[in-house]
Amino acid sequence: MLKTFIQLLGDDAPVFRRYCAMALAYGVLSGLTMTALVLALGRLLAADTGGAALWLLALLAGLVACWAWRRQVEKAGVRVGVTILQGARQRLGDHVARLPVGWFTPDNTAKLGHVITQGMMNVAQLPAHVLTPVICGAVTPLVLLAALFALHWPLGVIALLALPILAGALRLTAHLGQRADDAYHRHFASTSQRLVEFAQAQSVLRAFNGEGGGTRFLQQAIDAQRHAGTRLIYLSALSTVLNAWTVQAIFAALLAAAALWLNTLLGGAAGTGDAIAVIVALLLVVRFVDPLQEVASYGEVLRGARGPLDAARDIFAVQPLPAAAVPQAPRDGAVELRGVGFRYAQDQADVLTDINLHCAPGSMTALIGVSGSGKTTLVRLIARFFDASQGAVLVGGVDVRHMSSEQLAGQISQIFQDSYLFQGSIADNIRLGKPDASDAEVLEAARQAGVAEIIARLPQGLDTPVGEGGARLSGGERQRIAIARALIKDAPILLVDEATAALDAENQAAIAEALARLRGKRTVIVIAHQLSTVAMADQIVVLDGGQVREQGAPAQLRARDGLYAHFLAQRQAAKGWRIASAAPQQ
């Protein structure tokens, strides 16, 4: 927990270390002040006015020092919190910016969003409001422990043994509570997704579920969240009670030891000094237990704060792709894969196995295969979303691991299956591919991608706002703008991942023509299921089960009567489907 705290602070970690040192000093000062109080009472009971006066002066000085030092500690805690808010988000952002693009799954993106918003706010409040009493409550008993040893060593031994017992109880309850807390947050996230889904998919839900609007899935998620929340409440309450009982058991053991000591004294020739020692010991026992009780009361708060800290730790644990020590510039637009194998995790199966592929500069390669055959993964390896587990991926004759990210990005333009538009105008989104593009270049890219028809019917034309995420446009319109954005970049290599999936037949033909015009000008690698796109390719690669099953020119593969021929037959059969009119009744 403290390690993650320091990692979030980065170069500002000395601020936190200074705060911790001040909090530790405050705990020692508090323990000494409490000891002075007990010794002053002991002197008063012994009728030693002079000695009592000295200890009372020490007590007064300790109280003033504690009050003044506590203010400084709290200010230091606030400084740590402000530093967290000012710098931790930036450090997380700097780290995430260097992570491979493949890391940005919906789950990881949601976790990141939670950490940098609500998570950092919760973490920033810890020093001033939680860590100060916890650190003080942990240090003060250690000072009082020394005093107990000085008064009566059996009491000191019991108090010393009590500390690991309490630590074990806190650890146990924290473990139980953490599991319940994790389950609750999982169900909370699921319910949030179901709520958004329920709001966005009303047309579908009502079409298939009538007036009820399809609340079954939402209700199931809410019920699961309620059960998880109830379990969390029960375990939190149980943890609090168990921690309190542990402290009370420690108190009872110390009182029992003190009572045995007193009985021993009463059975013999005990003097006034012995009786005073017992009274002083009892006072120390009370003061010893109080800070332990405070530490136990903050157990649930600390457990709740571990969530965002653990999430931040997991993000920091993800390593960026290694950067080339001496980046090498690519020679041309060729793409080559040599014995490439890939798996997403060490304990998972291979997604790609022994892929060998060469795409000459200016050629067009079509990747086909059933869903899950590894087509998208292969394309992402070329763009270095991940590094290959085996083999090498070369762009322009250079291993992508020996290129800088800027060099690789300059070589590749991409059209994704799921396009995303940024808030702004149509022209703004197209210019993302080439910020200094002229209006004429934007219009030409728009024409090639079939966007001209869209801007022609919009009053503001290219200046039309697309809304957040392109919400004001249809899915096909967003895809065409994303295609124009890729075309205007004019990179030597173009990767296309089923770009025409959301388009109608007319615009599919327009995009196919645009790709045809790029033949010989760019190296195009396209994942497609359209016959018009596949047929114009210089080579076709058929993937199945993460392996290349067929590879060659369209005519060659057609003659083999293999997987590609089967693919052609399926597409031609689908293309020939039509709705026949009913035969006239006689």
N, C-alpha and C positions, 0 to 999 in steps of 0.2 A: 504493500500500500504506500509506504513512504518512498519506495524506489520509483513508483509511477508518479508520485507527486513531484519528485525532483526531476524526473524526465519531462514532465509538463512544463516545469519552470525553466529548464535549459540553462542558459547563461545567468539567469536570475536566481539560481538555486541558493547562492549565499544569503539571499533575503530570508529564505525558509530556514536555513541552518541557524541563522542569527536568532530567528524567532524561537526555534526549538531550544537553543541555549538559554534564552531569556525565560522560557516557560519552565525549563528544568531548574534554573536558579530560583524561580518563584516557588516551585514546589519545595526546594530545600529550605528556603526562607520561611515558608509557612510551617514546615515541620519543626524548625528551631523555635519559632514563635509559640507554637503549641506546647513544646517542651518547657519553655520559659514559664508559661502559664501554670503548668502542673507543678513545677519546682517552686514557684512563688506560693502556691496554695500549701505545698508541703512545709515550707518555712513558716507560713502563718500558723498552721496546725501545731508546729513545734514551738510556737511562741518566740521564734527568732525574728524579731521585728526588723533588725538591720539587714539580715540576709533576705527577708521577704521584700524589703524596699529595693534592694539591688535587683532582684529578679523582676519586680514590678516595673522598674525603670527599663530593664531589658525587654520586658513584654511590651511596654508602651512604644519603645523604639522599633520593635519588630512589627507592631501593628501599623505604625506610620510608614515604615519601609514597605510592608506588604501592600498597603493601599496605593502608594506611589508607584511601586514596581508593577502592580497588576494593571494599572492604566497604561504603562509602557508596553507591557506584554500584549494587551488588547489592541493597541495601536499597531504593534508589529504584526499581529494576526490580520488586521484589516489590510495592511500593506501587502501581505502575502496574497490575500484574496483578490485585491485589485490587480496585482501582478499576474495572477492566474487568468483573470478576465482579459487583461490586455495582451498577454503573450501566448497563453496556452493554445488558443484557437489558431493563432498564426503558426505555431510549431506543428500542430496537427495537420494544418493545411499544407505546410511545406513538405511534411513527410508523405502525405497522401498524394501530392502532386508528382512524386517520384515513383509511385507504385505502378505496376503494370496495369494497362487498361482492363485486362481480364479480371482484375480484382473487383471492379465496380459492378457487382451483382446487385439486384434489388435489396437483398438482405443486408449486404455490407453498406450500401448507400444509406439505408434506413438507420442502421446502427451509428454510422458517422453523423448523420443529421441529429440524432438524439444526443450524442456525446457533446457536440459543439454548441448545442443550445441549452437544453435543460440540464444536461450532465455537468457542464462547466459551471453553471450557476450553483448547483448543489455542492460541487467541490470547492468553489470559492468561499462558501460560507463555513467550511470546516474549521479553519484556523481560529477565527475570532470567537466562534460559538460552541465548538465541540472539543477541539484538540487541547485548548488551554485547560479546561477542567479535567480532562482525561489525563494529560501529562502531569498536572499537579496532583491529581488523585493517585497516580501511580508512584510518584516520587516521595510525597509526604509520609506515607506509611514506612518507607525505608528509613527515614530519619527517626521516626518514633520506635521503629524496631530496635535500633541501637540503644535507645533509652530503656526499652523493656529488658534487653539483655543486661544492661547495667544494674537495673533494679532487682530482677529475679530471672535467672537464666532459663528456667523451664518455660516461663511465659514467652521469652524471646524465641525459644525453639518452636513452640506451638505457632507463634505468629509467622515465623519463617516458613514452616511447612504449609501454612495456610495460603501463602502467595501462589505457589504452583497449582494448588488445588483450585483456587479461584480462577487462575488463568485457564486451566483445563475446562472448567465449567463454561467460561465465556467462549472458549473455542468450540465446544460442543454445541452450545445454543446458537452460535453464529453459523455453524455448518448447517444445522437443521433449518434455521431461518433463511439462509441463502438459497437452499434448494426450493423452498416454498416461494421465495421472492422471484427466482428465475422462472418458475412455472407460471406465476401470476403475470409477469411481464410478457411471456410468450403468448398467453391467452389474451392479454390486453392488445398486443400487436395484431393478433388474429381477428379480434373483434373490430378493431379500427379498420382493417382491410375489408371486412364484411360490411361495415357501415358505408364505406366509400363505394364498394361494389353494389350495394343495395340502392344507393342514390343514383349511380350512373347507369345501371342496367334495368331501370324500371320498365322500359318498353318490352324487353325480353321476358322479364319476370312476370309481368301482367299478361303477356300473350300466352304463357304456358301455365300460369298459376291463378288466373282469374282475379277476382277482386282482392284476394289476400296479398297480392303483390309479391309472393314468393318470400315470406318472412321466415321460412323454416331454417335455412342456413344461418341467417342472422340470429335467430332465437337460440340455435344450438351453440353458437359462439358466445352469446351473452350468458347462457347457462354455464358453459365451461368456465368463463371468466368469474362468474359469481362463486362457483365451487372453489376455484383457485384462490379467490379473495378471502373466502370464509376460512379455508385452510391456513392461509397466511395469517389471518387474525388470531386463530387459535394457537398457532405455533409461536407467534410473537408474544402473545400473553403468557404462554407456557414458558418461553425463554425468560421473560421478565421475572416471573415467579421463581423459576429455578435459580436464576442469578441472585435474587434477593434471599432465597432460602440458603444458598451457599454462604453468603455473607453472614446471615444470622447464625448458621451452624458454627462458623469461625468465632463469632462473638460468644456463643454458648460455650465453646471449648475453652476460650480464654477466661471466661467467668468461672468455669468449673475449676480450672487450674488455680485461679486466684482464691477460690473458696477453699480448696485443699490446702493452699499455703496458709490461709487464715486459720483453718482448723488445727494445723500443725502448731502454729504460734500459740493458739489459745490452749492447747494441750500442754504446753511447756511454760517456761517463765518468760513470756513475751513482754517486752518493754514497750514504752510509748513510741519509740522510734520504729519498731517493727510494725506497729499498727498504722503509723503514718505511711510507711513504705507500701503497705497493702492498699491504702486509700489512693496513694499516688499512682500505683500500678493500675488500679481500676479506672482512674481517670485517663491514663494513657491508653488503656484498652478501648475505652469509648472513642477517644480521638483517633485511634488506629483504625477502627471499623468505619467511621464516618466517610473518609475519602474512598475507601473500598466500595462502600455503598453507592457513592456517586459514580465511580467508574462502571459499576454494574448497571446503573441506570442508563448510561450512554451506550450500552452494548447494541441496542437495536438501531440507534442513530448511526453508529459506525458501520453496522452491517448494511444499512441502506445506502451509505456513501460508497461502499465498495463496488456497487454496480457500475456507475460511470467510470470509476478508476480502473476496474477490470476491463471494461470495454476499451478504454484508452490504451491500456497495456496491450490488449490483443491487436489493436491497430498498429501500435509502434512495433510489435513483434513481426509484422509482415515486412519482409525485406524487399527493397526496390530491385529491379533488374540490374545486374552489374553493368557499370558504364565502362566503355573502352578507354584504356589508358592513353592510347594514341589512335584516335579515330581515323579510319580509312575511308576515302571518298569512293563511291560507286563509279564504275566506268561507263555503264549504259543502263538500259531499262530491262535487262534480262533478269529472270527469276529462276532459281534452281533449288530443289530440295534433294538432299543426299541422305538416304537412309534414315529419314525422320521418323521418330516415334514420339508419342506424347501421351501423358496421363495427367489428370488434374490434381491428383494427390497420390502419395506413395502407396496408400492402402487401397487405391482404386484400380480398375482395369484400364488397359491401354485404350485410348480413343483412336489413335493412329498408330500404325505399325509399318515400319520399313517403307516409307513413301519415297519414291524416286521420281522426280519430275523436272523437266527443263522447259522453260517458256522463253523463246527467243525474243529479242527486242522487236517490238512492233507486231508481235503475233497475238492471236486471240485464242484463249483456252477456255473451254466450257467444262465445268465440273457438274456431273450429274450423279444421282444416287438417291436411294430411299432416305426418308427422314432418319436422322441419327447415324448416318454413314460416315460423318466426319468432315463434310464439305465446309461448313462454317468454321470449324476449328482449324482446318488447313489454311483458310484465307486469313484467319486471325494470327496464325503463326508467321505468315509473311509480313504482316504489319507489326509484328512483335508485341501482340497483346500478352503473350507468354513467351518463354524460351522453350525450345524443344527439349524433351527429356533425353532423346538420343538423336544423333545425326546433326546436320547443319542446314540452315536456311540461308541462302545467298541471294543478295539483290545487287545487280550490277557487278557480279563476280566477287563480292565482299560479304563475308558472314555478317548477318545483321547484328551480332554481338560485338563486332569490331567497328560498328558505326555509331556515331552520336545520334541521339534521338532527333535532333534537328535535321541531320543529314537524311535519316530514314523517312521522316515526315515530309521532307522536300521531294522525295522520290515517289511517294505513294499518295494517291487520292482514293477515297473510299465512298461507296454508296451502300448504306446499310439497309437491311430489310425493315427495321423500325427507325424511321427518320424522326429527328427532333428539330424543331424550329425555335429560335430564341425570340423573345419579345422584341418587336421592332417591325420594320417594313419588309416587304418581299425583297426589295433591292438590298436591304441590310443583310438579310440572310444569305442571299446569293453571293454578296461580296465577302462573306466569311472565307470563301475559298481563295479570294484574291483581293485584299483590302484596297489596293490602289487601282482596281479595275475601273475603266471608263464606263460611261453610260452605254456606249455602243457595245462594249464587251459584255456588259450585263444583259443587254437586250439579245445579243446573239446567243449567249448561253441559255437564256430563257426560251428562245425560239427552238434551239436544239432539244431541249428537255420537254417541250410541249407546254411551257408556261405562258406562251404568248396568248393562247386562247383565254387563259384565266385573267390576265391583266387587261385584256381587251374589253371584258365585260364588267370590270370593276371601275367605279368612278375615279379612284385615286391611282389606278394603274400600279406601277412598281412601288409607289409610296403607300400602298394599302397596308395598314397594320395587320399582322398575322395573329396577334393575341398571345397569351402565355402558352408556350408549347405548341403554337400554331392552332389554338383552339377555334379560331374563326374560319378555318379552312377544313375541307374534307380530308380524309386520309390520302386519297389519290392526289389531291392538290399539294399536300405537304410533301409527298414523295417526289413529285415532279420538281418542286423547288429545291429539295435536297439533291436531286440529280443535277440540276443546273449549277448548284454550288460546287459539286464535284467536278463538273466539266470545266468551269471557269478557272479552276486551279491549274490546269494544264500540266500536271505532273507526268513523268514518263510512264508510270504504272498506274493502272486503274483497276481497283478491286470492286466487284459488283456482287452483292449478296441478295439475289432475288429481288432486284429493284423494281420489277414490273408487277409484283404480286398484288398491289393495291390499285392497279390501273385498269381501265376498260380496254376493249380491243383496239379502239382507235389510237389511244395513247401508247399502248404496248407496241403498236406498229411504229409510232413516232420515235420511241426510245430505241427500238431495234434499228431504225435508220440512223439514229445518232451514233449507236455503237458501230454500225457498219462503216460510217465515215471515219471512225477512229482507227480502223484497221490500217496497219502500216505506220501509223503515227504514234501510237501508244501500245504498250504491252497491256492487254486486257485479259483479266482472269474473272470469269463470270460464273456465278451459280445461277442456273436457270432451268426452268421446266418448259419454256416456250420453244416450239419447234423452230420458229423463225430465228431465234437467237442461237440455238444449238447448231443449226445447219450452217451458219456462216462461220463457225469456228474453224481455225486451222487445225486444232487437235482437240480431241474429246478425252476426258479422263473419267472413267466410271469407278466410283468408290462404293464399296460394300463392306460393312463390318470394320471400317477403319483401314482398309487395304485397297490398293489399286488393282481392280480386277480386269479392266480393259483400258487400253490407251492407244490412241492413233488418230488418223484422219477420219472424218465422217464416213467416207466411202469405204475405207478399209474395215471399219467396225461394222458397218451395215452388212458387208459381205460375210462376216464371221458368224452371223446368226446367233450372237451371244446376248449379253445383258443390254447392250445398246440397241440391238435390233428389237429386243423385247420392249424397251422403252419407246422406240419409235412406233411400234404396233399399238401400244397403249394410247399414245398421244393421238395417233391418227384415228383410232377408234373413237376416242373422246371428241375429236374435232368433227367427226362425221355424225355425231348424235343430233337428232332434230325431233321436234314434236310433230308427229304426223296428225293430220286431220282425221276425224272420225269418218269411217266409211258410210256413205249414204244408206239409209235404211230402205229396203225394198218394200 
